[in-house]
Amino acid sequence: MSFTTSPLRLNSKLPRVGTTIFAVMSKLAQECGAINLSQGFPDFPIDEKLSDLVNTAMRAGHNQYAPMPGLPALREAIASKVERLYRFSYDVDTEVTVTAGGTQAIFTALGAVVQPGDEVIIVDPAYDCYSPTVELFGGKPVHVRLGSDMKFDADAVKAAITPRTRMLMINTPHNPAGTILRDADMKRIADMLRGTDIILLSDEVYEHLVFDGEPHASAINYPELRERAFVIFSFGKVFHTTGWKMGYALAPKELMTEFRKVHQFNVFSANTPIQHALAEYMKEPMNYENVPRFYEDKRDRFVIGMRTSRFEPLVCEGSYFQLADYSRISDEPDIEFAKRVTREFGVAAIPISPFYKNAPADQRILRFCFAKQDETLDNAIEKLCAI
């Protein structure tokens, strides 16, 4: 008996999604032996005290599943930190959930509330997981651009709101723009959401990377926003441990109940020994309060070094990303130019057009990650100044 095989028929749920630009540029950097300022991860070691705490937890036998919402000790440490910084107390039992990174928290929040046909407003350029996740759950991404100065355009966002709007997604400090939302921006958002059923997702994974003495304008600070918001954070961004994929979500009980329904069937619980370590490590506030100065020094080192280049750095108010305009160098599209800089000059960066649904045709900007050792930055600066 013979069988005839035919190609498997499959309708992709994400037909327009391919390999991310981060994977493309990091692979090219490796192939070319280039300095990798593309993907956003530090190249320096973490605090030995933190890694020792993980080892201690493992040796103590903390290697099985943690409770679904997270270890009570870690949730208590999170709540204490939030109260210290933002003067508000989330309920540890019902409003704090530990996640397997910020991206999983975003995925879970969207999965908890987005129904087929719901509109979700996304501010471009946007972190690349936002739009595909909305689509996976049957929602419709509605894209609104930042202003030409890479600042929040409240009027454009307000104009995008319709009766079908289910959620507004904001990000501060912003990846990839490096700009921040300020008090006036948050008050405008509160004004436009007042009297609606729109849920806010506030992506604040770079909360401790705000520079020049500016305060972090968290959604937690604004009662009208807080009562309708999932607020997302990342331990990886704060403690230089991006590979651990550890984060957390805060939300009012009603929203968090729905969040946990998805979370329990997604990852169920996050890494147990690391939760034990973080709970202990966070008892010392200096472990996160020193982060802004550390990264501000790196930003300044990179920007000052680039002054003799033909790149024009844009204002970086937060995150560990520096945008730079290359219009004085080339009129090539950003993806082509980024690849050429990697191959010919030995530095990999990220073009920002993939962060848009429809990028401005005349925009010529690359994103550089400065979360690197000083020697790495200095070597990259030397190469970029030679272009």
C-alpha atoms as one frame of an Amber mdcrd trajectory, in Angstrom:
protein
   0.000   0.000   0.000   1.333   3.427  -0.877   0.445   6.763   0.590   0.448
  10.099  -1.143   1.659  12.955   1.013   0.673  16.543   0.478   1.972  19.757
   2.021   0.548  20.494   5.451  -1.993  23.280   5.195  -1.448  25.918   7.834
  -2.897  29.382   8.189  -0.390  31.424  10.141  -1.789  33.468  13.015   1.058
  35.942  12.476   1.603  35.944   8.705   3.534  39.226   8.700   5.920  38.269
  11.497   9.359  36.905  10.689  12.655  36.735  12.543  13.026  39.732  14.836
  15.494  42.476  13.959  17.284  41.729  17.245  18.065  38.185  16.121  19.065
  39.370  12.649  21.499  42.000  13.887  22.989  39.890  16.678  23.598  37.034
  14.214  25.235  39.453  11.777  27.375  40.893  14.577  28.575  37.413  15.476
  29.323  36.510  11.861  31.292  39.733  11.342  33.019  39.779  14.724  31.432
  43.191  15.313  30.878  44.966  18.625  27.259  44.257  19.485  25.427  47.420
  20.559  22.214  46.096  19.031  20.431  43.757  21.430  19.691  45.280  24.825
  21.708  43.274  27.280  24.665  44.207  29.538  28.068  42.662  28.897  29.310
  43.102  32.459  28.953  40.723  35.437  26.145  40.903  37.963  26.679  41.561
  41.657  28.352  38.502  43.173  26.137  38.834  46.232  23.106  38.168  44.042
  24.563  35.120  42.304  25.701  33.784  45.696  22.142  34.136  46.986  20.869
  32.061  44.056  23.434  29.341  44.757  22.513  29.385  48.438  18.838  28.969
  47.592  19.582  26.038  45.285  21.762  24.321  47.883  19.033  24.853  50.461
  16.701  22.803  48.287  14.521  25.572  46.849  14.326  23.923  43.429  10.674
  22.950  43.010   7.644  24.942  41.895   7.027  28.226  43.628   3.447  29.303
  44.419   1.641  30.416  41.261   1.566  34.165  42.136   5.182  34.115  43.337
   6.938  33.490  46.638   5.231  35.410  49.449   8.600  36.786  50.574   9.315
  38.214  47.125   5.832  39.660  46.725   6.258  41.308  50.120   9.638  42.715
  49.052   8.065  44.074  45.861   5.197  45.676  47.761   7.632  47.244  50.234
   9.747  48.671  47.418   6.682  50.092  45.655   5.456  51.719  48.856   8.931
  53.184  49.463   9.132  54.663  45.963   5.521  55.525  45.134   3.779  55.780
  48.516   1.117  53.260  47.630   0.487  49.793  49.059  -0.596  46.976  46.771
  -2.146  43.961  48.455   0.488  41.233  48.480  -2.013  38.388  48.218  -4.254
  39.695  45.448  -2.467  42.475  43.509   1.169  41.372  43.007   2.265  38.556
  40.670   5.817  37.439  39.855   6.335  36.651  36.175   8.883  35.061  33.860
  10.064  38.462  32.666   8.372  41.645  31.491   7.415  40.217  28.098   5.508
  37.341  29.676   3.719  39.822  31.928   2.687  41.890  28.886   1.529  38.773
  27.028  -0.486  37.661  30.043  -2.109  41.056  30.640  -3.207  41.267  27.005
  -4.465  37.698  27.054  -6.475  38.409  30.183  -8.569  41.267  28.807  -8.371
  41.544  25.004 -11.342  40.014  23.190 -11.636  39.458  19.412 -12.284  42.791
  17.733 -11.056  44.917  20.636  -8.809  47.828  19.697  -5.516  48.347  21.502
  -3.680  51.640  21.045   0.076  51.208  20.600   2.485  54.140  20.480   5.105
  53.704  17.752   7.995  53.124  17.695   7.015  50.299  20.035   8.629  47.251
  21.614   8.139  44.529  19.049   6.062  42.111  21.143   3.129  44.501  21.571
   1.360  44.292  18.217   1.808  40.538  17.533   0.473  39.691  20.994  -2.616
  41.823  20.449  -3.181  40.023  17.143  -2.725  36.579  18.715  -5.669  37.285
  20.999  -7.845  38.562  18.164  -7.437  42.242  18.938  -6.788  45.050  16.498
  -3.592  47.097  17.046  -4.183  50.805  16.491  -0.828  52.500  15.901  -0.137
  56.121  16.891   3.272  57.700  16.444   5.351  59.633  18.922   5.923  63.221
  17.843   8.837  64.146  15.595  10.809  64.893  18.786  10.136  61.322  20.002
   7.896  62.687  22.763   4.380  61.524  23.665   1.677  63.052  21.460  -1.413
  63.148  23.683  -3.626  64.698  21.009  -2.840  61.903  18.545  -3.552  59.248
  21.167  -6.835  60.879  22.174  -7.911  61.045  18.530  -7.336  57.283  18.190
  -9.803  56.376  20.951 -13.066  54.852  19.729 -15.929  52.952  21.391 -14.021
  49.740  20.579 -10.843  50.766  22.417 -10.117  48.201  25.114  -6.571  49.172
  26.097  -3.919  51.861  25.818  -0.303  50.677  26.039   2.332  53.134  27.241
   6.042  52.683  27.875   8.220  54.885  30.087  11.175  55.163  29.855  10.559
  54.341  26.241  12.234  51.606  24.231  13.533  52.433  21.652  13.080  56.223
  21.863  14.833  56.793  25.202  12.306  59.494  26.156  10.129  59.567  29.287
   6.586  60.450  30.206   6.307  63.317  32.665   3.673  64.402  35.165   1.819
  66.488  32.571   1.692  63.519  30.180   0.267  61.198  32.814  -2.377  63.753
  33.755  -3.379  64.082  30.093  -3.712  60.304  29.894  -5.881  60.306  33.020
  -8.059  63.004  31.467  -8.582  61.100  28.210  -9.384  57.791  29.945 -11.732
  59.283  32.542 -15.273  57.985  32.150 -14.256  55.092  29.887 -13.718  51.355
  30.403 -10.288  51.515  28.765  -7.590  49.539  30.543  -4.072  50.937  30.759
  -0.986  48.781  30.340   2.001  50.727  31.619   5.302  49.104  30.630   7.791
  50.443  33.173  10.590  47.898  32.937  13.200  50.700  32.810  11.791  52.473
  35.898  15.245  52.824  37.482  16.920  54.137  34.354  15.634  57.736  34.451
  18.331  60.394  34.146  19.201  64.002  34.916  17.377  64.077  38.229  13.946
  63.535  36.670  11.463  61.464  38.709   9.914  58.353  37.235   6.265  59.192
  36.481   4.800  55.782  37.255   1.137  55.057  36.659   1.122  54.030  40.320
   1.397  57.691  41.284  -1.942  58.570  39.680  -5.023  57.056  41.368  -7.220
  57.399  38.270  -4.659  55.468  36.243  -3.641  52.995  38.931  -7.220  51.755
  39.388  -7.398  50.702  35.708  -3.773  49.664  35.088  -1.543  46.676  34.708
   1.901  48.033  35.622   4.798  45.883  34.404   8.359  45.715  35.763  11.557
  43.743  35.126  14.235  42.548  37.521  16.490  41.870  34.544  16.722  45.549
  33.587  17.458  46.661  37.158  19.952  44.021  38.253  21.637  43.340  34.847
  20.176  39.808  34.701  18.190  39.827  31.460  18.795  36.105  30.919  16.995
  35.215  34.129  13.677  36.401  32.642  12.199  37.635  35.918   9.637  40.391
  36.312   6.354  41.226  37.984   2.952  42.766  37.405   0.885  44.994  39.673
  -2.833  45.575  39.236  -6.044  46.081  41.212  -7.597  42.858  42.473 -10.258
  42.689  39.749  -7.681  42.932  36.964  -5.135  40.719  38.703  -7.724  37.958
  39.124  -8.087  37.792  35.350  -4.299  38.097  34.886  -3.659  35.067  37.091
  -6.193  32.970  35.171  -3.945  33.303  32.122  -0.672  33.218  34.053  -1.428
  29.833  35.633  -1.847  28.217  32.213   1.073  30.067  30.651   4.131  29.591
  32.888   2.287  28.863  36.159   5.225  30.061  38.256   8.642  31.651  37.789
  12.110  30.413  38.744  12.086  29.392  42.421  15.722  29.811  43.593  15.976
  33.184  41.847  12.811  34.331  43.618  14.386  33.449  46.962  17.540  35.345
  46.018  15.699  38.455  44.848  13.559  38.540  47.995  16.721  38.732  50.085
  18.623  41.075  47.748  15.824  43.638  47.655  16.013  44.163  51.400  18.825
  46.628  50.652  17.378  49.587  48.684  20.810  50.734  47.538  20.880  47.709
  45.249  18.343  49.444  42.990  18.660  53.086  44.003  22.199  53.362  42.571
  21.146  52.178  39.113  20.233  55.586  37.565  23.647  57.128  38.209  25.426
  54.023  36.935  23.661  54.109  33.568  23.642  57.890  33.293  27.449  57.785
  33.411  27.456  55.276  30.568  25.057  57.378  28.518  27.281  60.414  29.016
  30.403  58.473  28.083  28.798  57.316  24.841  27.307  60.696  23.876  30.483
  62.652  24.655  32.542  60.153  22.704  30.246  60.478  19.699  30.656  64.251
  19.476  33.437  63.920  16.910  31.374  61.522  14.773  28.967  62.436  11.991
  26.099  60.891  13.915  23.708  63.244  15.709  22.625  61.780  19.088  19.022
  62.435  20.069  18.025  63.269  23.638  18.127  60.203  25.901  16.097  60.759
  29.079  15.948  57.136  30.205  16.467  53.436  29.348  19.865  52.174  28.197
  19.352  53.043  24.550  20.740  55.994  22.629  19.207  57.003  19.302  21.411
  58.666  16.727  20.471  60.308  13.444  22.778  59.356  10.538  21.336  61.752
   7.924  24.709  63.501   7.571  26.327  60.185   6.641  23.918  58.431   4.303
  20.409  58.458   2.885  20.221  54.643   2.902  17.206  53.034   4.573  18.018
  52.229   8.178  18.078  48.433   7.851  20.521  48.585   4.944  22.686  51.162
   6.689  22.749  49.193   9.969  23.875  46.062   8.153  26.571  47.975   6.267
  27.895  49.569   9.455  28.090  46.106  11.004  29.938  44.581   8.054  32.224
  47.466   7.111  32.858  49.235  10.412  32.402  46.498  12.994  29.580  47.903
  15.157  26.075  46.446  15.263  23.098  48.681  16.050  19.345  48.364  15.654
  17.431  50.214  12.916  14.212  51.579  14.388  11.900  51.187  11.381  10.918
  47.645  12.536   9.479  49.250  15.698   6.800  50.956  13.562   3.813  49.718
  11.640   4.625  52.415   9.076   7.934  54.152   9.701   8.417  57.764   8.533
   9.961  57.547   5.068  12.547  60.231   5.757  13.686  58.935   9.160  17.366
  57.929   9.378  17.946  56.699  12.942  19.786  53.827  14.617  19.491  52.623
  18.224  22.642  51.866  20.217  22.666  50.008  23.552  25.116  51.572  26.020
  24.674  48.927  28.741  28.236  47.817  28.078  31.634  47.867  29.731  33.547
  51.116  29.267  36.116  49.358  27.096  33.368  48.012  24.835  31.842  51.481
  24.495  35.181  53.134  23.822  36.052  50.635  21.088  32.650  51.109  19.484
  32.938  54.906  19.646  36.305  54.800  17.900  34.864  52.747  15.057  31.724
  54.888  14.715  33.754  58.098  14.647  35.697  56.715  11.689  32.580  56.529
   9.513
